[in-house]
Amino acid sequence: MSDKRTQIIEASIDLFANSGFWNTPTAKISKHAGVSTGTLFNYFDSKEILIDEVYLQLRQEQATHLADRFPKNGTVKERTEHIWFRYIDWGVRHPVRYALLQQLKLSDLVSEEAQQRSMTELALAIETVHEGIEAGLFGEISADFFGNLIFAQLNAAVSYATEHQLTNMPLTKHIARSFEIFWAGMTG
């Protein structure tokens, strides 16, 4: 990624998180990034495309964090637990980026194409879920419904950890306990 493109995306993340999408004109993004508005439009044809790229950047960062030391040969439970720990860890370490990603996921601003592209970033998680469903670990449940359940619980765990400023051992215990509750609920 070029330096100017990176500057524009980082400025967008900062401003979108602080001011919102609609309160952040491209001129303000350009100024914050230290580039001209023309330069911004050389990299991104529209604000909508820029929003898609911000979303994809955040998803890629999160996916890279999830994939770090991923136990490819582990059991479904071990792989799911790894994803659980890394997802919450990323959210706690990057609360502004995490909150912005959640806003983008819930908004209607991200194009269908960008949403589909982002799914490849989450392939490890998606494959693990499908394997667990096919093995009957989670009973009869659709992958979509399972995804909704896991993300709701993950987001609750991140919110609690962030609100209570958990770090170190209290954070580790919180993540472990929340995973135990999730796993028992899904496999019980």
KOLMITI-23771 format. One record per atom (N, C-alpha, C): residue number from 1; residue in three letters; atom name; x, y, z. Coordinates in nm, 3 decimals, padded with zeros to 5 digits, m for minus. Each point is the difference from the previous one (the first is absolute). Layout:
# KOLMITI-23771
   nr  rest  atom        X        Y        Z
  NUM   ALA    CA        X        Y        Z
...
END
This chain:
# KOLMITI-23771
   nr  rest  atom        X        Y        Z
    1   MET     N   00.085  m00.118   00.000
    1   MET    CA  m00.085   00.118   00.000
    1   MET     C   00.089   00.123   00.000
    2   SER     N  m00.033   00.097  m00.084
    2   SER    CA   00.083   00.120  m00.007
    2   SER     C  m00.016   00.083   00.126
    3   ASP     N   00.100   00.084   00.028
    3   ASP    CA  m00.005   00.084   00.119
    3   ASP     C  m00.121   00.093   00.000
    4   LYS     N  m00.029   00.061  m00.113
    4   LYS    CA  m00.113   00.094  m00.006
    4   LYS     C  m00.131  m00.073   00.017
    5   ARG     N  m00.013  m00.116  m00.060
    5   ARG    CA  m00.122  m00.080   00.016
    5   ARG     C  m00.017  m00.037   00.147
    6   THR     N   00.108  m00.043   00.063
    6   THR    CA  m00.004  m00.035   00.142
    6   THR     C  m00.037   00.122   00.084
    7   GLN     N   00.059   00.115  m00.031
    7   GLN    CA  m00.031   00.123   00.074
    7   GLN     C  m00.148   00.033  m00.011
    8   ILE     N  m00.056  m00.015  m00.117
    8   ILE    CA  m00.141   00.031  m00.021
    8   ILE     C  m00.089  m00.096   00.079
    9   ILE     N   00.032  m00.128  m00.005
    9   ILE    CA  m00.080  m00.098   00.075
    9   ILE     C   00.012   00.025   00.150
   10   GLU     N   00.120   00.026   00.049
   10   GLU    CA   00.018   00.026   00.144
   10   GLU     C  m00.071   00.128   00.042
   11   ALA     N   00.006   00.103  m00.082
   11   ALA    CA  m00.072   00.124   00.031
   11   ALA     C  m00.150  m00.026   00.003
   12   SER     N  m00.048  m00.079  m00.093
   12   SER    CA  m00.142  m00.034  m00.004
   12   SER     C  m00.042  m00.076   00.124
   13   ILE     N   00.081  m00.096   00.042
   13   ILE    CA  m00.031  m00.077   00.121
   13   ILE     C  m00.011   00.094   00.120
   14   ASP     N   00.097   00.087   00.013
   14   ASP    CA   00.002   00.095   00.111
   14   ASP     C  m00.124   00.090  m00.002
   15   LEU     N  m00.028   00.058  m00.114
   15   LEU    CA  m00.112   00.095  m00.009
   15   LEU     C  m00.135  m00.069   00.006
   16   PHE     N  m00.015  m00.115  m00.066
   16   PHE    CA  m00.128  m00.072   00.006
   16   PHE     C  m00.030  m00.041   00.144
   17   ALA     N   00.103  m00.044   00.072
   17   ALA    CA  m00.019  m00.043   00.138
   17   ALA     C  m00.039   00.118   00.090
   18   ASN     N   00.056   00.117  m00.027
   18   ASN    CA  m00.025   00.116   00.085
   18   ASN     C  m00.121   00.084  m00.041
   19   SER     N  m00.025   00.009  m00.129
   19   SER    CA  m00.106   00.090  m00.049
   19   SER     C  m00.115  m00.070  m00.070
   20   GLY     N   00.016  m00.126  m00.033
   20   GLY    CA  m00.102  m00.071  m00.076
   20   GLY     C   00.026   00.012  m00.149
   21   PHE     N  m00.069  m00.084  m00.075
   21   PHE    CA   00.021  m00.006  m00.145
   21   PHE     C  m00.054   00.124  m00.070
   22   TRP     N  m00.121   00.039   00.036
   22   TRP    CA  m00.067   00.109  m00.071
   22   TRP     C   00.053   00.137   00.041
   23   ASN     N   00.061   00.008   00.117
   23   ASN    CA   00.056   00.127   00.046
   23   ASN     C   00.145   00.017  m00.039
   24   THR     N   00.047  m00.087  m00.089
   24   THR    CA   00.140   00.004  m00.041
   24   THR     C   00.008   00.016  m00.151
   25   PRO     N   00.007   00.123  m00.048
   25   PRO    CA   00.014   00.020  m00.145
   25   PRO     C   00.139  m00.042  m00.048
   26   THR     N   00.009  m00.030  m00.127
   26   THR    CA   00.128  m00.043  m00.057
   26   THR     C   00.107   00.108   00.013
   27   ALA     N  m00.041   00.127  m00.003
   27   ALA    CA   00.098   00.108   00.016
   27   ALA     C   00.066  m00.007   00.137
   28   LYS     N  m00.078  m00.034   00.101
   28   LYS    CA   00.054  m00.013   00.136
   28   LYS     C   00.094  m00.121   00.009
   29   ILE     N  m00.036  m00.108  m00.067
   29   ILE    CA   00.086  m00.119  m00.002
   29   ILE     C   00.133   00.034  m00.068
   30   SER     N  m00.007   00.067  m00.113
   30   SER    CA   00.121   00.038  m00.073
   30   SER     C   00.092   00.084   00.087
   31   LYS     N  m00.060   00.101   00.064
   31   LYS    CA   00.079   00.089   00.085
   31   LYS     C   00.066  m00.079   00.114
   32   HIS     N  m00.078  m00.087   00.064
   32   HIS    CA   00.052  m00.081   00.113
   32   HIS     C   00.111  m00.094  m00.048
   33   ALA     N  m00.013  m00.048  m00.123
   33   ALA    CA   00.101  m00.091  m00.056
   33   ALA     C   00.122   00.074  m00.054
   34   GLY     N  m00.011   00.132  m00.015
   34   GLY    CA   00.111   00.078  m00.053
   34   GLY     C   00.015  m00.014  m00.150
   35   VAL     N  m00.112  m00.023  m00.069
   35   VAL    CA   00.002  m00.010  m00.146
   35   VAL     C  m00.109   00.090  m00.057
   36   SER     N   00.005   00.025  m00.127
   36   SER    CA  m00.104   00.081  m00.064
   36   SER     C  m00.124  m00.086  m00.022
   37   THR     N  m00.113   00.066  m00.016
   37   THR    CA  m00.124  m00.073  m00.028
   37   THR     C   00.012  m00.074  m00.133
   38   GLY     N   00.069   00.059  m00.096
   38   GLY    CA   00.023  m00.067  m00.127
   38   GLY     C   00.077  m00.130   00.017
   39   THR     N   00.099   00.001   00.090
   39   THR    CA   00.077  m00.121   00.027
   39   THR     C  m00.090  m00.107   00.059
   40   LEU     N  m00.087   00.040   00.093
   40   LEU    CA  m00.094  m00.097   00.059
   40   LEU     C  m00.079  m00.068  m00.111
   41   PHE     N  m00.052   00.079  m00.094
   41   PHE    CA  m00.081  m00.057  m00.107
   41   PHE     C   00.081  m00.074  m00.106
   42   ASN     N   00.133   00.019   00.000
   42   ASN    CA   00.084  m00.084  m00.085
   42   ASN     C   00.005  m00.143   00.053
   43   TYR     N  m00.009  m00.015   00.132
   43   TYR    CA   00.005  m00.132   00.062
   43   TYR     C  m00.139  m00.061   00.020
   44   PHE     N  m00.100   00.084   00.021
   44   PHE    CA  m00.136  m00.047   00.028
   44   PHE     C  m00.097   00.083  m00.083
   45   ASP     N  m00.072  m00.065  m00.088
   45   ASP    CA  m00.090   00.071  m00.092
   45   ASP     C  m00.115   00.071   00.070
   46   SER     N  m00.036  m00.046   00.119
   46   SER    CA  m00.112   00.061   00.072
   46   SER     C   00.017  m00.026   00.151
   47   LYS     N  m00.077   00.071   00.077
   47   LYS    CA   00.002  m00.021   00.145
   47   LYS     C  m00.051  m00.141   00.032
   48   GLU     N  m00.095  m00.049  m00.077
   48   GLU    CA  m00.053  m00.135   00.022
   48   GLU     C   00.109  m00.106  m00.018
   49   ILE     N   00.083   00.019  m00.102
   49   ILE    CA   00.111  m00.094  m00.022
   49   ILE     C   00.101   00.011   00.114
   50   LEU     N   00.024   00.120   00.047
   50   LEU    CA   00.090   00.019   00.114
   50   LEU     C  m00.054  m00.071   00.124
   51   ILE     N  m00.128   00.011   00.025
   51   ILE    CA  m00.062  m00.069   00.114
   51   ILE     C   00.019  m00.151  m00.014
   52   ASP     N  m00.021  m00.053  m00.121
   52   ASP    CA   00.023  m00.143  m00.023
   52   ASP     C   00.145  m00.037   00.033
   53   GLU     N   00.094   00.082  m00.044
   53   GLU    CA   00.141  m00.031   00.023
   53   GLU     C   00.037   00.010   00.148
   54   VAL     N  m00.060   00.093   00.071
   54   VAL    CA   00.021   00.008   00.145
   54   VAL     C  m00.050  m00.129   00.065
   55   TYR     N  m00.119  m00.042  m00.038
   55   TYR    CA  m00.058  m00.124   00.052
   55   TYR     C   00.091  m00.120  m00.029
   56   LEU     N   00.045  m00.010  m00.123
   56   LEU    CA   00.087  m00.112  m00.038
   56   LEU     C   00.134   00.004   00.074
   57   GLN     N   00.053   00.119   00.021
   57   GLN    CA   00.125   00.015   00.075
   57   GLN     C  m00.017  m00.050   00.143
   58   LEU     N  m00.109   00.041   00.065
   58   LEU    CA  m00.024  m00.042   00.138
   58   LEU     C  m00.023  m00.150   00.009
   59   ARG     N  m00.076  m00.055  m00.095
   59   ARG    CA  m00.024  m00.144  m00.002
   59   ARG     C   00.131  m00.076  m00.020
   60   GLN     N   00.085   00.052  m00.088
   60   GLN    CA   00.127  m00.068  m00.026
   60   GLN     C   00.089   00.003   00.124
   61   GLU     N   00.004   00.112   00.070
   61   GLU    CA   00.078   00.010   00.124
   61   GLU     C  m00.052  m00.099   00.103
   62   GLN     N  m00.130  m00.006   00.014
   62   GLN    CA  m00.059  m00.093   00.096
   62   GLN     C   00.030  m00.145  m00.040
   63   ALA     N  m00.016  m00.032  m00.128
   63   ALA    CA   00.025  m00.136  m00.047
   63   ALA     C   00.146  m00.040   00.018
   64   THR     N   00.092   00.092  m00.023
   64   THR    CA   00.142  m00.028   00.021
   64   THR     C   00.026  m00.032   00.146
   65   HIS     N  m00.065   00.073   00.089
   65   HIS    CA   00.015  m00.024   00.143
   65   HIS     C  m00.058  m00.138   00.037
   66   LEU     N  m00.113  m00.036  m00.058
   66   LEU    CA  m00.060  m00.131   00.027
   66   LEU     C   00.089  m00.113  m00.049
   67   ALA     N   00.064   00.020  m00.114
   67   ALA    CA   00.081  m00.105  m00.062
   67   ALA     C   00.134  m00.022   00.068
   68   ASP     N   00.045   00.096   00.078
   68   ASP    CA   00.130  m00.011   00.067
   68   ASP     C   00.002  m00.122   00.091
   69   ARG     N   00.092  m00.092  m00.029
   69   ARG    CA   00.018  m00.124   00.076
   69   ARG     C  m00.126  m00.088   00.002
   70   PHE     N  m00.079   00.008  m00.105
   70   PHE    CA  m00.123  m00.080  m00.010
   70   PHE     C   00.035  m00.149   00.000
   71   PRO     N  m00.064  m00.079   00.087
   71   PRO    CA   00.032  m00.144   00.008
   71   PRO     C  m00.070  m00.079  m00.111
   72   LYS     N   00.055   00.003  m00.120
   72   LYS    CA  m00.063  m00.062  m00.117
   72   LYS     C  m00.035  m00.146   00.022
   73   ASN     N   00.081  m00.071   00.076
   73   ASN    CA  m00.024  m00.142   00.023
   73   ASN     C  m00.071  m00.027   00.132
   74   GLY     N  m00.047   00.105   00.065
   74   GLY    CA  m00.070  m00.017   00.127
   74   GLY     C  m00.142  m00.049  m00.020
   75   THR     N  m00.062  m00.039   00.108
   75   THR    CA  m00.140  m00.041  m00.004
   75   THR     C  m00.088   00.122  m00.031
   76   VAL     N  m00.125  m00.024  m00.031
   76   VAL    CA  m00.093   00.110  m00.025
   76   VAL     C  m00.007   00.089   00.124
   77   LYS     N  m00.002  m00.062   00.117
   77   LYS    CA  m00.006   00.079   00.123
   77   LYS     C   00.125   00.085   00.016
   78   GLU     N   00.118  m00.056  m00.024
   78   GLU    CA   00.125   00.075   00.014
   78   GLU     C   00.007   00.116  m00.100
   79   ARG     N  m00.044  m00.024  m00.122
   79   ARG    CA   00.001   00.105  m00.101
   79   ARG     C  m00.102   00.109   00.033
   80   THR     N  m00.118  m00.041   00.046
   80   THR    CA  m00.103   00.097   00.037
   80   THR     C   00.047   00.082   00.119
   81   GLU     N   00.063  m00.064   00.097
   81   GLU    CA   00.051   00.072   00.117
   81   GLU     C   00.109   00.101  m00.041
   82   HIS     N   00.085  m00.040  m00.092
   82   HIS    CA   00.102   00.092  m00.050
   82   HIS     C  m00.064   00.123  m00.063
   83   ILE     N  m00.097  m00.023  m00.087
   83   ILE    CA  m00.072   00.110  m00.065
   83   ILE     C  m00.065   00.089   00.106
   84   TRP     N  m00.061  m00.063   00.099
   84   TRP    CA  m00.067   00.073   00.109
   84   TRP     C   00.099   00.093   00.071
   85   PHE     N   00.111  m00.056   00.043
   85   PHE    CA   00.101   00.078   00.072
   85   PHE     C   00.055   00.113  m00.086
   86   ARG     N   00.034  m00.030  m00.124
   86   ARG    CA   00.062   00.100  m00.086
   86   ARG     C  m00.099   00.111  m00.040
   87   TYR     N  m00.126  m00.033  m00.021
   87   TYR    CA  m00.102   00.098  m00.035
   87   TYR     C  m00.016   00.100   00.115
   88   ILE     N  m00.015  m00.050   00.120
   88   ILE    CA  m00.017   00.088   00.116
   88   ILE     C   00.127   00.079   00.024
   89   ASP     N   00.114  m00.064  m00.012
   89   ASP    CA   00.128   00.069   00.018
   89   ASP     C   00.014   00.117  m00.098
   90   TRP     N  m00.036  m00.022  m00.127
   90   TRP    CA   00.010   00.108  m00.099
   90   TRP     C  m00.095   00.113   00.037
   91   GLY     N  m00.121  m00.032   00.041
   91   GLY    CA  m00.096   00.103   00.037
   91   GLY     C   00.046   00.084   00.118
   92   VAL     N   00.060  m00.064   00.098
   92   VAL    CA   00.048   00.071   00.119
   92   VAL     C   00.125   00.082  m00.032
   93   ARG     N   00.087  m00.053  m00.083
   93   ARG    CA   00.123   00.072  m00.036
   93   ARG     C  m00.026   00.120  m00.093
   94   HIS     N  m00.105  m00.010  m00.078
   94   HIS    CA  m00.030   00.103  m00.101
   94   HIS     C  m00.146   00.044   00.013
   95   PRO     N  m00.037   00.060   00.112
   95   PRO    CA  m00.142   00.031   00.024
   95   PRO     C  m00.061   00.096  m00.102
   96   VAL     N   00.075   00.096  m00.049
   96   VAL    CA  m00.055   00.094  m00.098
   96   VAL     C  m00.025  m00.072  m00.133
   97   ARG     N   00.098  m00.079  m00.044
   97   ARG    CA  m00.014  m00.073  m00.125
   97   ARG     C  m00.111  m00.105   00.012
   98   TYR     N  m00.007  m00.064   00.114
   98   TYR    CA  m00.104  m00.100   00.024
   98   TYR     C  m00.138   00.065  m00.005
   99   ALA     N  m00.017   00.111   00.070
   99   ALA    CA  m00.130   00.069   00.002
   99   ALA     C  m00.039   00.046  m00.140
  100   LEU     N   00.095   00.051  m00.076
  100   LEU    CA  m00.029   00.044  m00.136
  100   LEU     C  m00.039  m00.119  m00.087
  101   LEU     N   00.070  m00.111   00.013
  101   LEU    CA  m00.035  m00.119  m00.078
  101   LEU     C  m00.142  m00.046   00.033
  102   GLN     N  m00.037   00.004   00.127
  102   GLN    CA  m00.136  m00.039   00.039
  102   GLN     C  m00.103   00.095  m00.062
  103   GLN     N   00.030   00.128   00.002
  103   GLN    CA  m00.092   00.098  m00.062
  103   GLN     C  m00.015  m00.029  m00.150
  104   LEU     N   00.110  m00.026  m00.065
  104   LEU    CA  m00.006  m00.028  m00.143
  104   LEU     C  m00.078  m00.128  m00.029
  105   LYS     N   00.020  m00.103   00.083
  105   LYS    CA  m00.071  m00.126  m00.021
  105   LYS     C  m00.151   00.020   00.015
  106   LEU     N  m00.041   00.087   00.091
  106   LEU    CA  m00.142   00.021   00.026
  106   LEU     C  m00.063   00.104  m00.093
  107   SER     N   00.082   00.074  m00.071
  107   SER    CA  m00.053   00.106  m00.087
  107   SER     C  m00.037  m00.059  m00.136
  108   ASP     N  m00.061   00.083  m00.079
  108   ASP    CA  m00.026  m00.039  m00.139
  108   ASP     C   00.098   00.069  m00.095
  109   LEU     N   00.112   00.043   00.056
  109   LEU    CA   00.099   00.075  m00.078
  109   LEU     C   00.097  m00.088  m00.077
  110   VAL     N   00.023  m00.120   00.047
  110   VAL    CA   00.098  m00.089  m00.062
  110   VAL     C  m00.069  m00.076  m00.113
  111   SER     N   00.060   00.003  m00.117
  111   SER    CA  m00.060  m00.066  m00.116
  111   SER     C  m00.004  m00.152   00.019
  112   GLU     N  m00.091  m00.062  m00.070
  112   GLU    CA  m00.012  m00.147   00.002
  112   GLU     C   00.131  m00.063  m00.048
  113   GLU     N   00.061   00.061  m00.100
  113   GLU    CA   00.127  m00.052  m00.053
  113   GLU     C   00.108   00.001   00.108
  114   ALA     N   00.011   00.111   00.074
  114   ALA    CA   00.102   00.008   00.106
  114   ALA     C  m00.029  m00.101   00.111
  115   GLN     N  m00.127  m00.017   00.033
  115   GLN    CA  m00.035  m00.099   00.102
  115   GLN     C   00.040  m00.140  m00.045
  116   GLN     N  m00.025  m00.032  m00.126
  116   GLN    CA   00.037  m00.130  m00.053
  116   GLN     C   00.152  m00.017  m00.002
  117   ARG     N   00.071   00.104  m00.042
  117   ARG    CA   00.147  m00.007  m00.001
  117   ARG     C   00.055  m00.022   00.140
  118   SER     N  m00.063   00.060   00.099
  118   SER    CA   00.050  m00.013   00.137
  118   SER     C  m00.017  m00.141   00.054
  119   MET     N  m00.091  m00.076  m00.055
  119   MET    CA  m00.022  m00.136   00.048
  119   MET     C   00.123  m00.088  m00.023
  120   THR     N   00.077   00.029  m00.104
  120   THR    CA   00.121  m00.078  m00.023
  120   THR     C   00.101   00.023   00.113
  121   GLU     N  m00.007   00.119   00.061
  121   GLU    CA   00.089   00.030   00.112
  121   GLU     C  m00.032  m00.088   00.122
  122   LEU     N  m00.125  m00.044   00.008
  122   LEU    CA  m00.043  m00.078   00.116
  122   LEU     C  m00.009  m00.149  m00.031
  123   ALA     N   00.068  m00.045  m00.103
  123   ALA    CA  m00.009  m00.139  m00.044
  123   ALA     C   00.031  m00.100   00.111
  124   LEU     N   00.101   00.029   00.083
  124   LEU    CA   00.035  m00.093   00.109
  124   LEU     C  m00.118  m00.022   00.094
  125   ALA     N  m00.066   00.108   00.035
  125   ALA    CA  m00.114  m00.008   00.091
  125   ALA     C  m00.117  m00.070  m00.066
  126   ILE     N  m00.028   00.036  m00.124
  126   ILE    CA  m00.114  m00.058  m00.071
  126   ILE     C   00.020  m00.150  m00.019
  127   GLU     N   00.119  m00.042  m00.039
  127   GLU    CA   00.029  m00.143  m00.018
  127   GLU     C  m00.015  m00.076   00.131
  128   THR     N   00.045   00.060   00.110
  128   THR    CA  m00.011  m00.065   00.131
  128   THR     C  m00.146  m00.019   00.039
  129   VAL     N  m00.080   00.102  m00.020
  129   VAL    CA  m00.143  m00.008   00.032
  129   VAL     C  m00.066  m00.109  m00.083
  130   HIS     N   00.025   00.000  m00.130
  130   HIS    CA  m00.061  m00.101  m00.088
  130   HIS     C   00.043  m00.141   00.040
  131   GLU     N   00.125  m00.016   00.036
  131   GLU    CA   00.047  m00.132   00.042
  131   GLU     C  m00.071  m00.045   00.127
  132   GLY     N  m00.017   00.092   00.095
  132   GLY    CA  m00.070  m00.033   00.124
  132   GLY     C  m00.146  m00.034  m00.024
  133   ILE     N  m00.065   00.071  m00.091
  133   ILE    CA  m00.140  m00.028  m00.033
  133   ILE     C  m00.011  m00.136  m00.067
  134   GLU     N   00.088  m00.026  m00.097
  134   GLU    CA  m00.002  m00.129  m00.072
  134   GLU     C   00.028  m00.117   00.094
  135   ALA     N   00.082   00.022   00.102
  135   ALA    CA   00.032  m00.106   00.096
  135   ALA     C  m00.110  m00.018   00.103
  136   GLY     N  m00.099   00.088  m00.002
  136   GLY    CA  m00.111  m00.011   00.095
  136   GLY     C   00.030   00.056   00.138
  137   LEU     N   00.110   00.072   00.014
  137   LEU    CA   00.036   00.055   00.131
  137   LEU     C  m00.101   00.101   00.052
  138   PHE     N  m00.064   00.072  m00.090
  138   PHE    CA  m00.088   00.109   00.039
  138   PHE     C  m00.147  m00.032  m00.021
  139   GLY     N  m00.032  m00.128  m00.016
  139   GLY    CA  m00.138  m00.037  m00.025
  139   GLY     C  m00.041   00.044  m00.140
  140   GLU     N  m00.130   00.005  m00.020
  140   GLU    CA  m00.051   00.042  m00.131
  140   GLU     C  m00.018   00.151   00.001
  141   ILE     N   00.095   00.068  m00.062
  141   ILE    CA  m00.002   00.146  m00.004
  141   ILE     C   00.058   00.045  m00.133
  142   SER     N  m00.055   00.105  m00.055
  142   SER    CA   00.056   00.052  m00.125
  142   SER     C   00.127   00.079   00.031
  143   ALA     N   00.089   00.005  m00.097
  143   ALA    CA   00.124   00.074   00.018
  143   ALA     C  m00.028   00.149   00.021
  144   ASP     N  m00.102   00.053  m00.067
  144   ASP    CA  m00.034   00.142   00.017
  144   ASP     C  m00.045   00.029   00.143
  145   PHE     N  m00.087  m00.087   00.053
  145   PHE    CA  m00.048   00.022   00.136
  145   PHE     C   00.114  m00.017   00.101
  146   PHE     N   00.085  m00.100  m00.022
  146   PHE    CA   00.116  m00.020   00.086
  146   PHE     C   00.088   00.125  m00.002
  147   GLY     N   00.023   00.055  m00.120
  147   GLY    CA   00.081   00.121  m00.012
  147   GLY     C  m00.060   00.116   00.078
  148   ASN     N  m00.132   00.017  m00.009
  148   ASN    CA  m00.066   00.106   00.077
  148   ASN     C   00.019  m00.020   00.150
  149   LEU     N  m00.013  m00.124   00.046
  149   LEU    CA   00.017  m00.029   00.143
  149   LEU     C   00.143   00.027   00.047
  150   ILE     N   00.097  m00.048  m00.075
  150   ILE    CA   00.139   00.017   00.044
  150   ILE     C   00.040   00.147   00.000
  151   PHE     N  m00.042   00.075  m00.104
  151   PHE    CA   00.038   00.141  m00.003
  151   PHE     C  m00.069   00.080   00.110
  152   ALA     N  m00.123  m00.035   00.032
  152   ALA    CA  m00.070   00.069   00.110
  152   ALA     C   00.075  m00.022   00.131
  153   GLN     N   00.043  m00.123   00.024
  153   GLN    CA   00.070  m00.029   00.124
  153   GLN     C   00.142   00.057   00.001
  154   LEU     N   00.066  m00.004  m00.113
  154   LEU    CA   00.133   00.060  m00.009
  154   LEU     C  m00.008   00.150   00.025
  155   ASN     N  m00.096   00.065  m00.062
  155   ASN    CA  m00.014   00.144   00.018
  155   ASN     C  m00.035   00.036   00.144
  156   ALA     N  m00.081  m00.082   00.065
  156   ALA    CA  m00.031   00.023   00.141
  156   ALA     C   00.127  m00.013   00.085
  157   ALA     N   00.083  m00.099  m00.032
  157   ALA    CA   00.124  m00.021   00.075
  157   ALA     C   00.097   00.116  m00.021
  158   VAL     N   00.009   00.051  m00.122
  158   VAL    CA   00.088   00.115  m00.028
  158   VAL     C  m00.053   00.122   00.074
  159   SER     N  m00.129   00.024  m00.008
  159   SER    CA  m00.059   00.117   00.066
  159   SER     C   00.026  m00.002   00.150
  160   TYR     N  m00.021  m00.115   00.063
  160   TYR    CA   00.022  m00.011   00.144
  160   TYR     C   00.147   00.026   00.034
  161   ALA     N   00.089  m00.063  m00.074
  161   ALA    CA   00.143   00.015   00.027
  161   ALA     C   00.045   00.145  m00.018
  162   THR     N  m00.052   00.065  m00.103
  162   THR    CA   00.036   00.139  m00.026
  162   THR     C  m00.057   00.093   00.107
  163   GLU     N  m00.129  m00.017   00.031
  163   GLU    CA  m00.065   00.085   00.100
  163   GLU     C   00.066  m00.012   00.137
  164   HIS     N   00.046  m00.120   00.033
  164   HIS    CA   00.061  m00.023   00.131
  164   HIS     C   00.153   00.008  m00.004
  165   GLN     N   00.052   00.040  m00.114
  165   GLN    CA   00.144   00.019  m00.021
  165   GLN     C   00.082  m00.120   00.050
  166   LEU     N  m00.046  m00.118  m00.039
  166   LEU    CA   00.070  m00.122   00.040
  166   LEU     C   00.133  m00.013  m00.074
  167   THR     N   00.101  m00.040   00.071
  167   THR    CA   00.132  m00.026  m00.059
  167   THR     C   00.060  m00.121   00.069
  168   ASN     N   00.106  m00.051  m00.056
  168   ASN    CA   00.079  m00.107   00.059
  168   ASN     C  m00.086  m00.117   00.046
  169   MET     N   00.021  m00.048   00.122
  169   MET    CA  m00.068  m00.120   00.049
  169   MET     C  m00.153   00.018   00.008
  170   PRO     N  m00.051   00.113   00.047
  170   PRO    CA  m00.147   00.014  m00.001
  170   PRO     C  m00.059  m00.010  m00.142
  171   LEU     N   00.071   00.054  m00.099
  171   LEU    CA  m00.047  m00.011  m00.137
  171   LEU     C   00.005  m00.145  m00.047
  172   THR     N   00.109  m00.068   00.027
  172   THR    CA   00.014  m00.140  m00.040
  172   THR     C  m00.109  m00.085   00.064
  173   LYS     N  m00.027   00.022   00.128
  173   LYS    CA  m00.106  m00.076   00.068
  173   LYS     C  m00.137   00.031  m00.061
  174   HIS     N  m00.025   00.125  m00.032
  174   HIS    CA  m00.126   00.039  m00.062
  174   HIS     C  m00.017  m00.068  m00.135
  175   ILE     N   00.104   00.000  m00.080
  175   ILE    CA  m00.009  m00.063  m00.131
  175   ILE     C  m00.023  m00.150   00.014
  176   ALA     N   00.076  m00.063   00.089
  176   ALA    CA  m00.014  m00.144   00.020
  176   ALA     C  m00.140  m00.036   00.050
  177   ARG     N  m00.050   00.076   00.095
  177   ARG    CA  m00.133  m00.029   00.055
  177   ARG     C  m00.109   00.024  m00.104
  178   SER     N   00.012   00.107  m00.076
  178   SER    CA  m00.101   00.026  m00.103
  178   SER     C   00.002  m00.109  m00.106
  179   PHE     N   00.118  m00.053  m00.030
  179   PHE    CA   00.006  m00.111  m00.096
  179   PHE     C  m00.065  m00.125   00.058
  180   GLU     N   00.026  m00.028   00.127
  180   GLU    CA  m00.062  m00.117   00.064
  180   GLU     C  m00.151   00.008  m00.008
  181   ILE     N  m00.055   00.117   00.028
  181   ILE    CA  m00.145   00.020  m00.005
  181   ILE     C  m00.050  m00.019  m00.143
  182   PHE     N   00.069   00.060  m00.096
  182   PHE    CA  m00.039  m00.015  m00.140
  182   PHE     C   00.003  m00.148  m00.041
  183   TRP     N   00.111  m00.068   00.027
  183   TRP    CA   00.017  m00.139  m00.045
  183   TRP     C  m00.104  m00.091   00.064
  184   ALA     N  m00.024   00.017   00.129
  184   ALA    CA  m00.100  m00.081   00.069
  184   ALA     C  m00.139   00.024  m00.060
  185   GLY     N  m00.030   00.124  m00.030
  185   GLY    CA  m00.129   00.032  m00.058
  185   GLY     C  m00.020  m00.054  m00.140
  186   MET     N   00.107  m00.005  m00.077
  186   MET    CA  m00.010  m00.044  m00.140
  186   MET     C   00.011  m00.151  m00.014
  187   THR     N   00.065  m00.065   00.093
  187   THR    CA   00.021  m00.145  m00.015
  187   THR     C  m00.081  m00.083   00.099
  188   GLY     N  m00.063   00.069   00.097
  188   GLY    CA  m00.074  m00.071   00.105
  188   GLY     C  m00.132  m00.054  m00.042
END
